[in-house]
Amino acid sequence: MLTRRTFLRTATATAAAPLVFTPSSARAANDKIALGFIGIGKQGRGHLNGFLGRGEVEVVAVCDVVQERLGSAVETVQKRYADRVKSGDYKGVKAYPDFRELLAHKGLDAVVIATPDHWHHIPCVLAARAGKHIYCEKPLTHNVAEGRQIVNAVKEAKVVFQTGSQQRSEFGGHFRKAVEYVWAGRIGKLKTVRIGVGAAARPCDLKSEEKPEGTDWDFWLGPAPERAYNSELCPKGVHDHFPAWRNYQEYAGGQLADMGAHHFDIAQWAMNTDTSGPVGIVPPEKKSDRGLRFVYASGVVMIHNEFEKDKDGKEIKADCVFEGTEGTILVSRSGISSRPDTVLKEPLGEKDKRVYPSTNHHKNWLECVRSGKDTICPAEIGHRSATICHLGNIGYRLNRKLAWDPAKELFVDDAAANKELSREPRAKWKI
């Protein structure tokens, strides 16, 4: 097992010769799945509490770069398993400041990754190489090249992967119903999709602050460029809000990617382009943070954050709006509606195509770990949905029309744009 001291002394050597782990053995149907958590901020704690409530798992390890969060997570696990201490079948949970040490934890079967976006790629690839099943938050990656590397690593390792695109399973089933009704032709031929999410990412301009003791800031930065600590990026101690790193292009893709990864994912599902994507990106005529268009080979146009207006000039908003030749479906986490109302009134027929059966995202992943089947949102789909977010950010940054080849995952005859598809990590984090 790597020790903390060893890591600090040999970071460069590690980057040159990536760690190799022995895959964990398959679990018997009546065995608990040994689970580790990489990143236990607000979202990670939510996942931790959710999985602690499931009898088919055993949380054995947690990891974070902030000591207070590690301590809090250990306490949470211990409290949940407190009734088992007297019986002698609970030996405690191990805390790791380095996720690579966690991956070497004896008997570990699977990991939940809920780090900032720029810290998804490396843990996913190394976890796959270690033979660990993976649940990773969305958007799956910081850039397009990282996504393809994750997909390849997962495929080679034959591990079960779930992207945290929970709208495919949960939120009252509203998004699932919308997809099925689009597939059934209830709105006629699909023409336009409107996605209601916020602005693209911007360069980080936050001022430097004194780094708190107990926070490994250099590790938090990881593959991202060096810069001084700021609490808006990595809050002090245990916090109960979503940090602002989401807004900055060094670490994420802005609100366009943060919630966009959810809503673009549903749009891709409805368009049957889960393993493909658009062929063109068209920014707004006047420089703006809304109105960028994704053009598909089918002729469907998906528009970022630009909506129809009612008779009073007020925008008609929803998370996803599907406009067809015979009607419109509007769907959000809170509900689903249509114009005209008759679009949704009649139930689907027996021959109409239905979506993948999943009503709980965590449960679906665990069931697939047992069965070896694909989850509702495996690595390829998560990568393709994240790619939409990356293409949107690139379109806004370059502010010109772009032709995209979804099969080759390259811009067509555009070397400058293709440079935007990857980022050179800091030397010690090359894998």
Secondary structure, DSSP 8 states (H G I E B T S, - for coil): ---HHHHHHSHHHHHHS-----------TTS-EEEEEE--SHHHHHHHHHHHT-TTEEEEEEE-SBHHHHHHHHHHHHHHTGGGTTTT-----EEESSHHHHHT-TT--EEEE-S-GGGSHHHHHHHHHTT-EEEE-SS--SSHHHHHHHHHHHHHHT--EEE--GGGT-GGGHHHHHHHHHHTTTTSSEEEEEE------B----------TTB-HHHHHTTS------TTTS-SSS-SS--GGGGBTTT--HHHHHTHHHHHHHHHHHTT-TT---SEEE--SS--SS--EEE-TTS-EEEES---B-TTS-B---SEEEEESS-EEEEETTEEEEESTHHHHS---TTS------S-HHHHHHHHHHH----SS-HHHHHHHHHHHHHHHHHHHHTS-EEEETTTTEETT-HHHHGGG-----GGG--
